[in-house]
């Protein structure tokens, strides 16, 4: 079974593309969603996060205090790097277990915004990058997250540039409203089935 990574900058449309793959019966592991679950359910990880960011990193009900965490890590790159150094290995182990427990499929996807930044691309056979023009990405995130333009640009600055992701990828899906997404997904699915 091929292990395929799918990435792209914020607002590129990774989730939309993954949903299309799922419609074609391709299993998808959503790294960011699993990270949030692990950050509340993996007790060893919870303890490490509290040590790093304080008990206020969690609300009374045990859920993440996203406001508190964001206020620290988006203003302190060293703390963000430390948080990532705790979370990324937990996600890597979790995704490996997920791949190992899949029934016979030709390939499966691991969706992660920070695939290259976290180094998890090294454990994958092929990489797909979802790309979109910068202005379109900014517009999508402003609308989706109800945030200001400068907040979106700050997040984009924390990610590897789109051009660099494209250079390091085996496939690129253009989500620019010009090209048919479903046709691109089907074409890549067919190639990956042949490679598996």
Secondary structure as UniProt FT lines:
FT   STRAND          2..7
FT   TURN            10..11
FT   HELIX           14..23
FT   TURN            24..25
FT   STRAND          28..30
FT   HELIX           31..41
FT   HELIX           43..53
FT   HELIX           55..57
FT   TURN            60..61
FT   HELIX           66..73
FT   TURN            74..75
FT   HELIX           77..100
FT   STRAND          107..111
FT   TURN            113..119
FT   HELIX           120..123
FT   STRAND          126..131
FT   HELIX           134..145
FT   HELIX           149..157
FT   HELIX           162..167
FT   STRAND          171..174
FT   HELIX           181..195
//
